[in-house]
Amino acid sequence: MPWSAEAAEVLATARASERDLHDYRAQVNSGAAQLWQFPHTKPTYLLIRLERYSNGDQDLVLVAGAGINTRAVIQWASDLAHRNNLNLRAHITRPGFVRLLQNNGWHQSEIVMRREHGQQ
């Protein structure tokens, strides 16, 4: 689906910064990522993209998501990845989401840390 103000508003609730939202919109508008909306009582969005590696492996990356019924959305993404022989990857910050994924067969593969320009 195309980028929308509602998607930006909902994804902002998942700790997305203005810079993140700008990047998400650019990825959707360029076709590099796909935005999905799920039919729930509260708007639920998932932003995904496909990453290909030189060895032929492919990851379905869960870039951002917000809304309700997280388990069902994760199951939908897992089914999509399985049908298309894709690995799944997500970069997350919330401890509860770590547990949810671990309880569904995911494992930690990296730790990402940042230092912003100008930070002392």
N, C-alpha and C positions, 0 to 999 in steps of 0.2 A: 504494500500500500504506500502511497506517497506520504511524505513528511507532513505533519500538521501541528498546529498550535496546541491541540489537545495532547498529542504525543509528547511534545516538549514539556508541557505542564506535568504530565504523569511521570515521565522519566526524571524530571527534576526532583521528585520525591525520593528517588533512589540515590541521593547525594551527587547527582550530576551537576557539574559547574556550568557556567555559561559557555566556557571554552569547550567542555565536553559536548554540550548540546549543539554548538556550532559544528563540531566535528561530525557528530551523528547525522545532522541534517545534510552536510556535504557528502557523507558516505552514501546516504540514501539517494540523494539527488543525482549522484554520479553513477549509481548502480553498483557500487562496491559493497553495499550492505542492503539487506532487506528488512523492512519494518513490518511486523505482524501485530495485528490486534486480535484479542481473544474475546469472545462474547460472554461477558460476565456482567453482574449488576454494577460493578465498578470498572471503569476502563482499565484494561490490562494490555501492556505492550511488551514486545520482545524484539530487540534489534540483533540480527545475526549477520555474519559474513563468512565466506568460504576462504580459507587460506591454503595455498598449494605450496609444497616444498619440492626442492630439486630431486629428492629421492622418489617422488611420486605420491607420497603421503598427502592426505588432505585433512584439515581440521574444520569442523563446523564450530565457529567461535560465537559464544553467547556474549555479545558485546555489552548489552545493557538490558535491563528489564525492570518493570514496576507494575504493581497492581495487586490482584488477589489470585488465589488458587495456584500458588507457585509450584506445588508438586505436579499438578496436571500439566502445566506449561513445560516443566522440565521433562516430563514423560513424553510430551509431544515432540520436543526437540530430540530426545533420545531415540524415539521411533523414526524420526526423519533421518537422523544420522545413520541408524542401523540399516534402513532401506537403501541408503545411498553409499554404504561402506565407508563412512566417515568417522574419524575420531571426534570427540567433543572436547572443547576447552572453554574455560571461563576464568576471568580475572575478577576476584571478589574481595570485598572488604569486611563483610559482616560475619562475625563468628557463627551466628545461627545458620547462615547459608552454607558455611563450611560443613557443619554437622549434617544438614539436610542432604548435601551432595554426597558426603562420605557414607551416609546411610543408604544411598542409592547406587553404590558401586564406584564412585569417583575416588581418586587419590590425589594427594598434593604432589605436584611435579616441579614447582618452582616457587620462589619467594621474590617478589618485586618490591624494591625500595626506591624511593625518589629523594632527591635533594633539588629544590627549586633554585633557579638562578637568583643570585643575590641573597640567598639564605645564609645567615651567619652561623 
